[in-house]
Amino acid sequence: MTDDGIGIFVVKELQQLEWPPEVQILEVGTSVCYYLEEISRSRLVIAIDAIHAKSNPGSVYRLDIDDVLDHQEQDLHGISLPGVIKRAQNINGLPETVTIYGVEPEDLGLGIMPTSTLQLVGFKLVALITAEIQRLLGKKKG
């Protein structure tokens, strides 16, 4: 659904880059519950999704898990990301850190690609997330 696919757009761009083995870039789409195992083994999770907060299209929100833990347990697709995170943390305390980048959609009509507005934001998110992961990997080594 056009801009609702911003997360998939960003993930596909990130998957084209080379990453060390400890970094997994996963496209979970509407099936986040199928990735409980991977999430419960991850120290850090970064998620990208469209978030309708009634701001300007392309606005980016950076949230952590505490901002969304009280979110409804199920969304329209089934179990929500916060629900899966809660389950993962109950297994072994992971992930320790969850960052969610939400992007205000411009169009939620039928379509296979985000609007040009959100594609531009998507490319900026790819650069931002790449820098964040590289910074975290550098901290881990140091």
A tleap script that builds the chain and sets N, CA, C and O, in Angstrom:
source leaprc.protein.ff14SB
mol = sequence {
  NMET THR ASP ASP GLY ILE GLY ILE PHE VAL
  VAL LYS GLU LEU GLN GLN LEU GLU TRP PRO
  PRO GLU VAL GLN ILE LEU GLU VAL GLY THR
  SER VAL CYS TYR TYR LEU GLU GLU ILE SER
  ARG SER ARG LEU VAL ILE ALA ILE ASP ALA
  ILE HIE ALA LYS SER ASN PRO GLY SER VAL
  TYR ARG LEU ASP ILE ASP ASP VAL LEU ASP
  HIE GLN GLU GLN ASP LEU HIE GLY ILE SER
  LEU PRO GLY VAL ILE LYS ARG ALA GLN ASN
  ILE ASN GLY LEU PRO GLU THR VAL THR ILE
  TYR GLY VAL GLU PRO GLU ASP LEU GLY LEU
  GLY ILE MET PRO THR SER THR LEU GLN LEU
  VAL GLY PHE LYS LEU VAL ALA LEU ILE THR
  ALA GLU ILE GLN ARG LEU LEU GLY LYS LYS
  LYS CGLY
}
set mol.1.N position { 0.830 -1.184 0.000 }
set mol.1.CA position { 0.000 0.000 0.000 }
set mol.1.C position { 0.874 1.248 0.000 }
set mol.1.O position { 0.977 1.935 1.016 }
set mol.2.N position { 1.480 1.532 -1.089 }
set mol.2.CA position { 2.275 2.725 -1.327 }
set mol.2.C position { 3.199 3.033 -0.148 }
set mol.2.O position { 4.165 2.306 0.082 }
set mol.3.N position { 2.911 4.108 0.605 }
set mol.3.CA position { 3.828 4.558 1.653 }
set mol.3.C position { 3.873 3.629 2.862 }
set mol.3.O position { 4.796 3.727 3.672 }
set mol.4.N position { 2.909 2.740 3.001 }
set mol.4.CA position { 2.968 1.764 4.082 }
set mol.4.C position { 4.148 0.816 3.870 }
set mol.4.O position { 4.553 0.115 4.798 }
set mol.5.N position { 4.695 0.791 2.668 }
set mol.5.CA position { 5.843 -0.054 2.349 }
set mol.5.C position { 7.188 0.615 2.564 }
set mol.5.O position { 8.196 0.122 2.060 }
set mol.6.N position { 7.238 1.718 3.291 }
set mol.6.CA position { 8.509 2.422 3.488 }
set mol.6.C position { 9.540 1.546 4.195 }
set mol.6.O position { 10.728 1.620 3.882 }
set mol.7.N position { 9.106 0.729 5.132 }
set mol.7.CA position { 10.040 -0.155 5.829 }
set mol.7.C position { 10.685 -1.144 4.873 }
set mol.7.O position { 11.896 -1.364 4.921 }
set mol.8.N position { 9.882 -1.738 4.011 }
set mol.8.CA position { 10.398 -2.692 3.023 }
set mol.8.C position { 11.349 -1.989 2.064 }
set mol.8.O position { 12.391 -2.539 1.707 }
set mol.9.N position { 10.999 -0.784 1.649 }
set mol.9.CA position { 11.857 0.002 0.755 }
set mol.9.C position { 13.239 0.208 1.382 }
set mol.9.O position { 14.259 -0.023 0.733 }
set mol.10.N position { 13.267 0.643 2.640 }
set mol.10.CA position { 14.534 0.906 3.323 }
set mol.10.C position { 15.321 -0.390 3.516 }
set mol.10.O position { 16.532 -0.422 3.297 }
set mol.11.N position { 14.638 -1.450 3.922 }
set mol.11.CA position { 15.320 -2.734 4.137 }
set mol.11.C position { 15.950 -3.241 2.842 }
set mol.11.O position { 17.088 -3.711 2.853 }
set mol.12.N position { 15.236 -3.151 1.743 }
set mol.12.CA position { 15.799 -3.607 0.460 }
set mol.12.C position { 17.056 -2.818 0.102 }
set mol.12.O position { 18.012 -3.382 -0.431 }
set mol.13.N position { 17.060 -1.527 0.391 }
set mol.13.CA position { 18.259 -0.713 0.144 }
set mol.13.C position { 19.400 -1.128 1.071 }
set mol.13.O position { 20.546 -1.232 0.632 }
set mol.14.N position { 19.096 -1.367 2.348 }
set mol.14.CA position { 20.120 -1.790 3.308 }
set mol.14.C position { 20.681 -3.163 2.954 }
set mol.14.O position { 21.868 -3.417 3.160 }
set mol.15.N position { 19.843 -4.048 2.424 }
set mol.15.CA position { 20.290 -5.394 2.055 }
set mol.15.C position { 21.287 -5.379 0.897 }
set mol.15.O position { 22.016 -6.351 0.697 }
set mol.16.N position { 21.324 -4.306 0.147 }
set mol.16.CA position { 22.271 -4.207 -0.959 }
set mol.16.C position { 23.680 -3.845 -0.491 }
set mol.16.O position { 24.633 -3.905 -1.268 }
set mol.17.N position { 23.807 -3.472 0.772 }
set mol.17.CA position { 25.106 -3.102 1.330 }
set mol.17.C position { 25.752 -4.325 1.970 }
set mol.17.O position { 25.072 -5.301 2.290 }
set mol.18.N position { 27.062 -4.266 2.153 }
set mol.18.CA position { 27.770 -5.366 2.811 }
set mol.18.C position { 27.764 -5.142 4.316 }
set mol.18.O position { 28.042 -4.046 4.801 }
set mol.19.N position { 27.441 -6.209 5.043 }
set mol.19.CA position { 27.374 -6.135 6.494 }
set mol.19.C position { 28.170 -7.276 7.100 }
set mol.19.O position { 28.252 -8.352 6.507 }
set mol.20.N position { 28.765 -7.060 8.283 }
set mol.20.CA position { 29.438 -8.164 8.971 }
set mol.20.C position { 28.401 -9.197 9.426 }
set mol.20.O position { 27.213 -8.884 9.497 }
set mol.21.N position { 28.827 -10.397 9.730 }
set mol.21.CA position { 27.883 -11.471 10.064 }
set mol.21.C position { 26.983 -11.184 11.266 }
set mol.21.O position { 25.886 -11.735 11.353 }
set mol.22.N position { 27.421 -10.344 12.180 }
set mol.22.CA position { 26.597 -10.074 13.364 }
set mol.22.C position { 25.443 -9.107 13.091 }
set mol.22.O position { 24.635 -8.839 13.981 }
set mol.23.N position { 25.363 -8.591 11.881 }
set mol.23.CA position { 24.269 -7.689 11.512 }
set mol.23.C position { 23.322 -8.426 10.569 }
set mol.23.O position { 23.722 -8.891 9.502 }
set mol.24.N position { 22.069 -8.520 10.979 }
set mol.24.CA position { 21.037 -9.122 10.138 }
set mol.24.C position { 20.079 -8.029 9.697 }
set mol.24.O position { 19.596 -7.249 10.518 }
set mol.25.N position { 19.808 -7.973 8.412 }
set mol.25.CA position { 18.827 -7.044 7.864 }
set mol.25.C position { 17.660 -7.908 7.399 }
set mol.25.O position { 17.783 -8.657 6.430 }
set mol.26.N position { 16.535 -7.802 8.089 }
set mol.26.CA position { 15.390 -8.663 7.804 }
set mol.26.C position { 14.193 -7.859 7.315 }
set mol.26.O position { 13.877 -6.797 7.852 }
set mol.27.N position { 13.549 -8.374 6.309 }
set mol.27.CA position { 12.266 -7.818 5.871 }
set mol.27.C position { 11.185 -8.690 6.484 }
set mol.27.O position { 10.980 -9.830 6.065 }
set mol.28.N position { 10.497 -8.150 7.476 }
set mol.28.CA position { 9.463 -8.945 8.133 }
set mol.28.C position { 8.065 -8.588 7.655 }
set mol.28.O position { 7.121 -9.347 7.871 }
set mol.29.N position { 7.929 -7.444 7.011 }
set mol.29.CA position { 6.618 -7.063 6.486 }
set mol.29.C position { 5.547 -7.157 7.549 }
set mol.29.O position { 5.684 -6.584 8.630 }
set mol.30.N position { 4.491 -7.872 7.248 }
set mol.30.CA position { 3.377 -8.002 8.187 }
set mol.30.C position { 3.472 -9.281 9.013 }
set mol.30.O position { 2.513 -9.658 9.687 }
set mol.31.N position { 4.629 -9.951 8.963 }
set mol.31.CA position { 4.788 -11.253 9.624 }
set mol.31.C position { 5.796 -11.203 10.762 }
set mol.31.O position { 6.603 -12.122 10.906 }
set mol.32.N position { 5.768 -10.159 11.566 }
set mol.32.CA position { 6.769 -9.977 12.617 }
set mol.32.C position { 6.765 -11.148 13.599 }
set mol.32.O position { 7.812 -11.472 14.160 }
set mol.33.N position { 5.623 -11.785 13.820 }
set mol.33.CA position { 5.577 -12.890 14.783 }
set mol.33.C position { 6.429 -14.074 14.332 }
set mol.33.O position { 6.875 -14.854 15.174 }
set mol.34.N position { 6.667 -14.231 13.035 }
set mol.34.CA position { 7.499 -15.320 12.539 }
set mol.34.C position { 8.985 -15.099 12.827 }
set mol.34.O position { 9.796 -16.004 12.633 }
set mol.35.N position { 9.338 -13.916 13.284 }
set mol.35.CA position { 10.736 -13.577 13.531 }
set mol.35.C position { 11.051 -13.462 15.025 }
set mol.35.O position { 12.043 -12.843 15.411 }
set mol.36.N position { 10.207 -14.056 15.852 }
set mol.36.CA position { 10.424 -14.029 17.298 }
set mol.36.C position { 11.798 -14.586 17.665 }
set mol.36.O position { 12.483 -14.021 18.517 }
set mol.37.N position { 12.205 -15.679 17.036 }
set mol.37.CA position { 13.501 -16.286 17.360 }
set mol.37.C position { 14.647 -15.317 17.073 }
set mol.37.O position { 15.519 -15.122 17.920 }
set mol.38.N position { 14.654 -14.709 15.881 }
set mol.38.CA position { 15.721 -13.778 15.536 }
set mol.38.C position { 15.718 -12.568 16.464 }
set mol.38.O position { 16.774 -12.108 16.898 }
set mol.39.N position { 14.536 -12.059 16.762 }
set mol.39.CA position { 14.426 -10.890 17.636 }
set mol.39.C position { 14.914 -11.224 19.041 }
set mol.39.O position { 15.584 -10.406 19.671 }
set mol.40.N position { 14.585 -12.419 19.541 }
set mol.40.CA position { 14.973 -12.794 20.902 }
set mol.40.C position { 16.475 -13.075 21.026 }
set mol.40.O position { 16.975 -13.220 22.142 }
set mol.41.N position { 17.202 -13.156 19.910 }
set mol.41.CA position { 18.663 -13.332 19.929 }
set mol.41.C position { 19.391 -12.024 19.638 }
set mol.41.O position { 20.622 -11.998 19.618 }
set mol.42.N position { 18.666 -10.955 19.416 }
set mol.42.CA position { 19.275 -9.692 18.993 }
set mol.42.C position { 19.452 -8.745 20.169 }
set mol.42.O position { 18.533 -8.537 20.962 }
set mol.43.N position { 20.633 -8.182 20.270 }
set mol.43.CA position { 20.907 -7.191 21.311 }
set mol.43.C position { 20.218 -5.866 20.984 }
set mol.43.O position { 19.734 -5.162 21.870 }
set mol.44.N position { 20.187 -5.546 19.686 }
set mol.44.CA position { 19.620 -4.289 19.216 }
set mol.44.C position { 18.709 -4.567 18.031 }
set mol.44.O position { 19.059 -5.337 17.136 }
set mol.45.N position { 17.549 -3.941 18.028 }
set mol.45.CA position { 16.615 -4.039 16.903 }
set mol.45.C position { 16.305 -2.626 16.429 }
set mol.45.O position { 16.001 -1.737 17.226 }
set mol.46.N position { 16.389 -2.437 15.111 }
set mol.46.CA position { 15.960 -1.183 14.491 }
set mol.46.C position { 14.828 -1.538 13.543 }
set mol.46.O position { 14.991 -2.378 12.658 }
set mol.47.N position { 13.692 -0.904 13.726 }
set mol.47.CA position { 12.526 -1.165 12.879 }
set mol.47.C position { 12.140 0.115 12.142 }
set mol.47.O position { 12.334 1.219 12.650 }
set mol.48.N position { 11.597 -0.046 10.950 }
set mol.48.CA position { 11.145 1.090 10.135 }
set mol.48.C position { 9.725 0.802 9.698 }
set mol.48.O position { 9.431 -0.289 9.210 }
set mol.49.N position { 8.833 1.782 9.869 }
set mol.49.CA position { 7.447 1.584 9.454 }
set mol.49.C position { 6.782 2.937 9.250 }
set mol.49.O position { 7.252 3.965 9.738 }
set mol.50.N position { 5.689 2.907 8.527 }
set mol.50.CA position { 4.863 4.104 8.390 }
set mol.50.C position { 4.103 4.299 9.702 }
set mol.50.O position { 3.573 3.344 10.270 }
set mol.51.N position { 4.056 5.530 10.171 }
set mol.51.CA position { 3.313 5.863 11.388 }
set mol.51.C position { 2.477 7.096 11.086 }
set mol.51.O position { 3.000 8.165 10.774 }
set mol.52.N position { 1.175 6.922 11.188 }
set mol.52.CA position { 0.272 8.042 10.908 }
set mol.52.C position { 0.061 8.832 12.197 }
set mol.52.O position { -0.702 8.419 13.071 }
set mol.53.N position { 0.743 9.970 12.308 }
set mol.53.CA position { 0.649 10.822 13.489 }
set mol.53.C position { 0.112 12.204 13.134 }
set mol.53.O position { 0.181 13.135 13.936 }
set mol.54.N position { -0.418 12.321 11.935 }
set mol.54.CA position { -1.071 13.549 11.462 }
set mol.54.C position { -0.117 14.736 11.393 }
set mol.54.O position { -0.474 15.858 11.754 }
set mol.55.N position { 1.099 14.474 10.925 }
set mol.55.CA position { 2.071 15.532 10.694 }
set mol.55.C position { 2.303 15.634 9.194 }
set mol.55.O position { 1.550 15.053 8.412 }
set mol.56.N position { 3.326 16.359 8.786 }
set mol.56.CA position { 3.617 16.510 7.364 }
set mol.56.C position { 4.137 15.202 6.777 }
set mol.56.O position { 4.925 14.512 7.423 }
set mol.57.N position { 3.713 14.849 5.565 }
set mol.57.CA position { 4.232 13.641 4.923 }
set mol.57.C position { 5.760 13.667 4.874 }
set mol.57.O position { 6.370 14.680 4.532 }
set mol.58.N position { 6.352 12.545 5.219 }
set mol.58.CA position { 7.808 12.442 5.231 }
set mol.58.C position { 8.433 12.763 6.575 }
set mol.58.O position { 9.638 12.580 6.749 }
set mol.59.N position { 7.633 13.244 7.544 }
set mol.59.CA position { 8.177 13.485 8.887 }
set mol.59.C position { 8.672 12.172 9.461 }
set mol.59.O position { 8.030 11.133 9.304 }
set mol.60.N position { 9.817 12.222 10.128 }
set mol.60.CA position { 10.416 11.020 10.704 }
set mol.60.C position { 10.346 11.130 12.227 }
set mol.60.O position { 10.667 12.166 12.809 }
set mol.61.N position { 9.923 10.043 12.845 }
set mol.61.CA position { 9.830 9.955 14.299 }
set mol.61.C position { 10.814 8.881 14.747 }
set mol.61.O position { 10.838 7.784 14.189 }
set mol.62.N position { 11.621 9.194 15.749 }
set mol.62.CA position { 12.539 8.198 16.315 }
set mol.62.C position { 12.006 7.845 17.691 }
set mol.62.O position { 11.982 8.675 18.599 }
set mol.63.N position { 11.585 6.611 17.826 }
set mol.63.CA position { 10.979 6.141 19.063 }
set mol.63.C position { 11.806 5.008 19.634 }
set mol.63.O position { 12.533 4.327 18.911 }
set mol.64.N position { 11.687 4.810 20.951 }
set mol.64.CA position { 12.269 3.594 21.512 }
set mol.64.C position { 11.122 2.715 22.000 }
set mol.64.O position { 9.959 3.113 21.941 }
set mol.65.N position { 11.444 1.555 22.468 }
set mol.65.CA position { 10.397 0.585 22.795 }
set mol.65.C position { 9.473 1.097 23.897 }
set mol.65.O position { 8.290 0.759 23.909 }
set mol.66.N position { 9.984 1.897 24.814 }
set mol.66.CA position { 9.128 2.428 25.873 }
set mol.66.C position { 8.021 3.320 25.320 }
set mol.66.O position { 6.963 3.458 25.935 }
set mol.67.N position { 8.268 3.923 24.157 }
set mol.67.CA position { 7.254 4.779 23.543 }
set mol.67.C position { 6.079 3.979 23.001 }
set mol.67.O position { 4.989 4.522 22.821 }
set mol.68.N position { 6.291 2.696 22.740 }
set mol.68.CA position { 5.238 1.899 22.097 }
set mol.68.C position { 4.848 0.645 22.863 }
set mol.68.O position { 3.985 -0.100 22.398 }
set mol.69.N position { 5.453 0.381 24.028 }
set mol.69.CA position { 5.136 -0.851 24.744 }
set mol.69.C position { 3.671 -0.947 25.149 }
set mol.69.O position { 3.133 -2.049 25.250 }
set mol.70.N position { 3.027 0.171 25.378 }
set mol.70.CA position { 1.615 0.133 25.736 }
set mol.70.C position { 0.711 0.062 24.517 }
set mol.70.O position { -0.514 0.081 24.640 }
set mol.71.N position { 1.326 -0.022 23.325 }
set mol.71.CA position { 0.585 -0.138 22.073 }
set mol.71.C position { -0.275 -1.387 22.130 }
set mol.71.O position { 0.058 -2.349 22.822 }
set mol.72.N position { -1.372 -1.370 21.405 }
set mol.72.CA position { -2.247 -2.542 21.409 }
set mol.72.C position { -1.473 -3.807 21.047 }
set mol.72.O position { -0.574 -3.780 20.206 }
set mol.73.N position { -1.828 -4.897 21.684 }
set mol.73.CA position { -1.130 -6.170 21.500 }
set mol.73.C position { -1.215 -6.678 20.075 }
set mol.73.O position { -0.281 -7.319 19.593 }
set mol.74.N position { -2.308 -6.406 19.395 }
set mol.74.CA position { -2.442 -6.840 18.014 }
set mol.74.C position { -2.715 -5.628 17.145 }
set mol.74.O position { -3.405 -4.689 17.545 }
set mol.75.N position { -2.153 -5.675 15.941 }
set mol.75.CA position { -2.480 -4.649 14.970 }
set mol.75.C position { -3.295 -5.317 13.873 }
set mol.75.O position { -3.734 -6.456 14.036 }
set mol.76.N position { -3.501 -4.631 12.767 }
set mol.76.CA position { -4.315 -5.186 11.691 }
set mol.76.C position { -3.679 -6.411 11.044 }
set mol.76.O position { -4.366 -7.185 10.379 }
set mol.77.N position { -2.370 -6.594 11.232 }
set mol.77.CA position { -1.668 -7.698 10.590 }
set mol.77.C position { -1.527 -8.919 11.501 }
set mol.77.O position { -1.045 -9.959 11.052 }
set mol.78.N position { -1.932 -8.821 12.754 }
set mol.78.CA position { -1.738 -9.915 13.703 }
set mol.78.C position { -1.055 -9.375 14.933 }
set mol.78.O position { -1.425 -8.309 15.424 }
set mol.79.N position { -0.070 -10.079 15.444 }
set mol.79.CA position { 0.658 -9.617 16.621 }
set mol.79.C position { 1.562 -8.463 16.217 }
set mol.79.O position { 2.249 -8.529 15.198 }
set mol.80.N position { 1.556 -7.411 17.016 }
set mol.80.CA position { 2.327 -6.207 16.701 }
set mol.80.C position { 3.792 -6.364 17.090 }
set mol.80.O position { 4.150 -7.272 17.841 }
set mol.81.N position { 4.640 -5.469 16.570 }
set mol.81.CA position { 6.052 -5.457 16.943 }
set mol.81.C position { 6.217 -5.330 18.454 }
set mol.81.O position { 6.987 -6.098 19.030 }
set mol.82.N position { 5.532 -4.395 19.131 }
set mol.82.CA position { 5.686 -4.343 20.592 }
set mol.82.C position { 5.317 -5.665 21.271 }
set mol.82.O position { 5.951 -6.048 22.255 }
set mol.83.N position { 4.308 -6.362 20.762 }
set mol.83.CA position { 3.930 -7.654 21.330 }
set mol.83.C position { 5.026 -8.690 21.171 }
set mol.83.O position { 5.295 -9.453 22.099 }
set mol.84.N position { 5.659 -8.728 20.014 }
set mol.84.CA position { 6.755 -9.668 19.771 }
set mol.84.C position { 7.968 -9.290 20.622 }
set mol.84.O position { 8.643 -10.168 21.161 }
set mol.85.N position { 8.245 -8.003 20.747 }
set mol.85.CA position { 9.366 -7.555 21.586 }
set mol.85.C position { 9.145 -7.997 23.032 }
set mol.85.O position { 10.068 -8.503 23.671 }
set mol.86.N position { 7.938 -7.813 23.550 }
set mol.86.CA position { 7.633 -8.244 24.922 }
set mol.86.C position { 7.896 -9.742 25.085 }
set mol.86.O position { 8.506 -10.167 26.067 }
set mol.87.N position { 7.438 -10.530 24.126 }
set mol.87.CA position { 7.643 -11.981 24.198 }
set mol.87.C position { 9.140 -12.320 24.146 }
set mol.87.O position { 9.615 -13.162 24.908 }
set mol.88.N position { 9.870 -11.669 23.253 }
set mol.88.CA position { 11.308 -11.923 23.132 }
set mol.88.C position { 12.021 -11.582 24.439 }
set mol.88.O position { 12.865 -12.349 24.903 }
set mol.89.N position { 11.690 -10.448 25.030 }
set mol.89.CA position { 12.340 -10.041 26.271 }
set mol.89.C position { 12.002 -10.991 27.414 }
set mol.89.O position { 12.814 -11.194 28.317 }
set mol.90.N position { 10.814 -11.569 27.375 }
set mol.90.CA position { 10.448 -12.555 28.393 }
set mol.90.C position { 11.259 -13.839 28.247 }
set mol.90.O position { 11.450 -14.555 29.230 }
set mol.91.N position { 11.736 -14.141 27.054 }
set mol.91.CA position { 12.529 -15.352 26.824 }
set mol.91.C position { 13.900 -15.225 27.464 }
set mol.91.O position { 14.307 -16.097 28.231 }
set mol.92.N position { 14.623 -14.141 27.155 }
set mol.92.CA position { 15.997 -14.024 27.673 }
set mol.92.C position { 16.463 -12.582 27.893 }
set mol.92.O position { 17.662 -12.330 28.011 }
set mol.93.N position { 15.541 -11.659 27.947 }
set mol.93.CA position { 15.914 -10.270 28.211 }
set mol.93.C position { 16.370 -9.482 26.994 }
set mol.93.O position { 16.725 -8.310 27.113 }
set mol.94.N position { 16.363 -10.117 25.821 }
set mol.94.CA position { 16.773 -9.435 24.593 }
set mol.94.C position { 15.549 -9.168 23.723 }
set mol.94.O position { 14.571 -9.911 23.791 }
set mol.95.N position { 15.591 -8.150 22.932 }
set mol.95.CA position { 16.657 -7.173 22.723 }
set mol.95.C position { 16.753 -6.165 23.871 }
set mol.95.O position { 15.768 -5.852 24.539 }
set mol.96.N position { 17.982 -5.669 24.073 }
set mol.96.CA position { 18.228 -4.655 25.089 }
set mol.96.C position { 17.734 -3.295 24.621 }
set mol.96.O position { 17.215 -2.502 25.407 }
set mol.97.N position { 17.905 -3.037 23.326 }
set mol.97.CA position { 17.567 -1.733 22.762 }
set mol.97.C position { 16.718 -1.923 21.515 }
set mol.97.O position { 17.026 -2.752 20.659 }
set mol.98.N position { 15.650 -1.150 21.423 }
set mol.98.CA position { 14.791 -1.162 20.238 }
set mol.98.C position { 14.595 0.283 19.796 }
set mol.98.O position { 14.156 1.131 20.573 }
set mol.99.N position { 14.923 0.543 18.555 }
set mol.99.CA position { 14.706 1.859 17.962 }
set mol.99.C position { 13.730 1.689 16.811 }
set mol.99.O position { 13.898 0.815 15.960 }
set mol.100.N position { 12.722 2.523 16.796 }
set mol.100.CA position { 11.724 2.469 15.731 }
set mol.100.C position { 11.738 3.809 15.005 }
set mol.100.O position { 11.538 4.866 15.602 }
set mol.101.N position { 11.979 3.732 13.702 }
set mol.101.CA position { 11.867 4.929 12.866 }
set mol.101.C position { 10.504 4.873 12.194 }
set mol.101.O position { 10.228 3.990 11.382 }
set mol.102.N position { 9.669 5.823 12.544 }
set mol.102.CA position { 8.356 5.935 11.917 }
set mol.102.C position { 8.380 7.072 10.922 }
set mol.102.O position { 8.982 8.117 11.168 }
set mol.103.N position { 7.726 6.865 9.803 }
set mol.103.CA position { 7.684 7.884 8.756 }
set mol.103.C position { 6.222 8.197 8.454 }
set mol.103.O position { 5.414 7.299 8.214 }
set mol.104.N position { 5.904 9.478 8.472 }
set mol.104.CA position { 4.535 9.925 8.171 }
set mol.104.C position { 4.236 9.670 6.695 }
set mol.104.O position { 4.940 10.185 5.826 }
set mol.105.N position { 3.205 8.886 6.404 }
set mol.105.CA position { 2.886 8.583 5.002 }
set mol.105.C position { 2.219 9.763 4.293 }
set mol.105.O position { 1.596 10.623 4.914 }
set mol.106.N position { 2.374 9.766 2.988 }
set mol.106.CA position { 1.695 10.755 2.145 }
set mol.106.C position { 0.482 10.110 1.476 }
set mol.106.O position { -0.561 10.743 1.313 }
set mol.107.N position { 0.637 8.837 1.089 }
set mol.107.CA position { -0.413 8.136 0.347 }
set mol.107.C position { -0.457 6.684 0.807 }
set mol.107.O position { 0.560 5.991 0.795 }
set mol.108.N position { -1.626 6.233 1.206 }
set mol.108.CA position { -1.798 4.842 1.615 }
set mol.108.C position { -2.690 4.085 0.639 }
set mol.108.O position { -3.284 3.064 0.987 }
set mol.109.N position { -2.774 4.596 -0.583 }
set mol.109.CA position { -3.551 3.917 -1.615 }
set mol.109.C position { -2.808 2.700 -2.139 }
set mol.109.O position { -1.693 2.403 -1.711 }
set mol.110.N position { -3.430 2.011 -3.057 }
set mol.110.CA position { -2.796 0.837 -3.640 }
set mol.110.C position { -1.588 1.237 -4.464 }
set mol.110.O position { -1.624 2.231 -5.189 }
set mol.111.N position { -0.533 0.474 -4.354 }
set mol.111.CA position { 0.688 0.730 -5.105 }
set mol.111.C position { 1.809 -0.111 -4.540 }
set mol.111.O position { 1.743 -0.553 -3.393 }
set mol.112.N position { 2.841 -0.336 -5.340 }
set mol.112.CA position { 3.930 -1.199 -4.886 }
set mol.112.C position { 5.163 -0.419 -4.438 }
set mol.112.O position { 6.084 -1.006 -3.869 }
set mol.113.N position { 5.199 0.872 -4.679 }
set mol.113.CA position { 6.353 1.695 -4.284 }
set mol.113.C position { 5.868 2.882 -3.464 }
set mol.113.O position { 4.784 3.413 -3.707 }
set mol.114.N position { 6.685 3.301 -2.480 }
set mol.114.CA position { 6.353 4.534 -1.762 }
set mol.114.C position { 6.367 5.725 -2.725 }
set mol.114.O position { 6.986 5.672 -3.788 }
set mol.115.N position { 5.685 6.780 -2.341 }
set mol.115.CA position { 5.687 8.012 -3.125 }
set mol.115.C position { 7.106 8.562 -3.201 }
set mol.115.O position { 7.970 8.172 -2.415 }
set mol.116.N position { 7.344 9.461 -4.140 }
set mol.116.CA position { 8.686 10.038 -4.294 }
set mol.116.C position { 9.116 10.760 -3.013 }
set mol.116.O position { 10.297 10.751 -2.666 }
set mol.117.N position { 8.175 11.379 -2.316 }
set mol.117.CA position { 8.487 12.048 -1.049 }
set mol.117.C position { 9.073 11.058 -0.063 }
set mol.117.O position { 10.102 11.324 0.559 }
set mol.118.N position { 8.414 9.910 0.079 }
set mol.118.CA position { 8.903 8.931 1.042 }
set mol.118.C position { 10.133 8.183 0.552 }
set mol.118.O position { 10.942 7.739 1.366 }
set mol.119.N position { 10.293 8.034 -0.749 }
set mol.119.CA position { 11.523 7.418 -1.251 }
set mol.119.C position { 12.732 8.270 -0.864 }
set mol.119.O position { 13.760 7.735 -0.450 }
set mol.120.N position { 12.612 9.595 -0.997 }
set mol.120.CA position { 13.716 10.487 -0.602 }
set mol.120.C position { 14.023 10.338 0.883 }
set mol.120.O position { 15.186 10.272 1.281 }
set mol.121.N position { 12.977 10.287 1.695 }
set mol.121.CA position { 13.162 10.080 3.134 }
set mol.121.C position { 13.784 8.706 3.381 }
set mol.121.O position { 14.633 8.552 4.258 }
set mol.122.N position { 13.356 7.709 2.600 }
set mol.122.CA position { 13.900 6.363 2.736 }
set mol.122.C position { 15.405 6.328 2.514 }
set mol.122.O position { 16.127 5.672 3.265 }
set mol.123.N position { 15.882 7.027 1.493 }
set mol.123.CA position { 17.323 7.068 1.232 }
set mol.123.C position { 18.067 7.757 2.386 }
set mol.123.O position { 19.174 7.353 2.740 }
set mol.124.N position { 17.460 8.788 2.965 }
set mol.124.CA position { 18.074 9.454 4.119 }
set mol.124.C position { 18.129 8.503 5.310 }
set mol.124.O position { 19.106 8.493 6.059 }
set mol.125.N position { 17.080 7.707 5.482 }
set mol.125.CA position { 17.066 6.733 6.574 }
set mol.125.C position { 18.131 5.655 6.374 }
set mol.125.O position { 18.748 5.212 7.342 }
set mol.126.N position { 18.349 5.235 5.142 }
set mol.126.CA position { 19.391 4.250 4.856 }
set mol.126.C position { 20.742 4.799 5.336 }
set mol.126.O position { 21.499 4.087 5.995 }
set mol.127.N position { 21.038 6.038 5.013 }
set mol.127.CA position { 22.307 6.653 5.433 }
set mol.127.C position { 22.369 6.783 6.955 }
set mol.127.O position { 23.401 6.496 7.561 }
set mol.128.N position { 21.286 7.208 7.564 }
set mol.128.CA position { 21.231 7.390 9.011 }
set mol.128.C position { 21.408 6.055 9.740 }
set mol.128.O position { 22.185 5.963 10.691 }
set mol.129.N position { 20.696 5.032 9.298 }
set mol.129.CA position { 20.758 3.719 9.943 }
set mol.129.C position { 22.126 3.082 9.714 }
set mol.129.O position { 22.670 2.454 10.623 }
set mol.130.N position { 22.687 3.231 8.524 }
set mol.130.CA position { 24.021 2.706 8.241 }
set mol.130.C position { 25.042 3.335 9.192 }
set mol.130.O position { 25.873 2.633 9.769 }
set mol.131.N position { 24.977 4.646 9.352 }
set mol.131.CA position { 25.904 5.334 10.253 }
set mol.131.C position { 25.687 4.877 11.696 }
set mol.131.O position { 26.652 4.702 12.440 }
set mol.132.N position { 24.441 4.684 12.093 }
set mol.132.CA position { 24.151 4.241 13.454 }
set mol.132.C position { 24.707 2.836 13.707 }
set mol.132.O position { 25.301 2.586 14.756 }
set mol.133.N position { 24.520 1.933 12.768 }
set mol.133.CA position { 25.035 0.568 12.924 }
set mol.133.C position { 26.563 0.585 12.954 }
set mol.133.O position { 27.168 -0.095 13.783 }
set mol.134.N position { 27.191 1.348 12.064 }
set mol.134.CA position { 28.656 1.421 12.051 }
set mol.134.C position { 29.192 1.987 13.361 }
set mol.134.O position { 30.210 1.525 13.875 }
set mol.135.N position { 28.499 2.990 13.897 }
set mol.135.CA position { 28.907 3.568 15.184 }
set mol.135.C position { 28.795 2.521 16.283 }
set mol.135.O position { 29.696 2.399 17.112 }
set mol.136.N position { 27.709 1.769 16.301 }
set mol.136.CA position { 27.522 0.738 17.318 }
set mol.136.C position { 28.533 -0.387 17.176 }
set mol.136.O position { 29.012 -0.917 18.179 }
set mol.137.N position { 28.865 -0.760 15.950 }
set mol.137.CA position { 29.885 -1.795 15.728 }
set mol.137.C position { 31.253 -1.300 16.193 }
set mol.137.O position { 32.040 -2.072 16.739 }
set mol.138.N position { 31.535 -0.025 15.981 }
set mol.138.CA position { 32.796 0.558 16.440 }
set mol.138.C position { 32.889 0.571 17.957 }
set mol.138.O position { 33.959 0.316 18.510 }
set mol.139.N position { 31.792 0.862 18.635 }
set mol.139.CA position { 31.750 0.839 20.097 }
set mol.139.C position { 32.015 -0.562 20.623 }
set mol.139.O position { 32.711 -0.751 21.620 }
set mol.140.N position { 31.441 -1.541 19.928 }
set mol.140.CA position { 31.570 -2.941 20.356 }
set mol.140.C position { 33.024 -3.397 20.319 }
set mol.140.O position { 33.463 -4.163 21.177 }
set mol.141.N position { 33.772 -2.924 19.319 }
set mol.141.CA position { 35.175 -3.330 19.155 }
set mol.141.C position { 36.073 -2.596 20.145 }
set mol.141.O position { 37.097 -3.119 20.585 }
set mol.142.N position { 35.669 -1.377 20.483 }
set mol.142.CA position { 36.517 -0.524 21.306 }
set mol.142.C position { 36.442 -0.762 22.747 }
set mol.142.O position { 37.124 -0.089 23.520 }
savepdb mol mol.pdb
quit
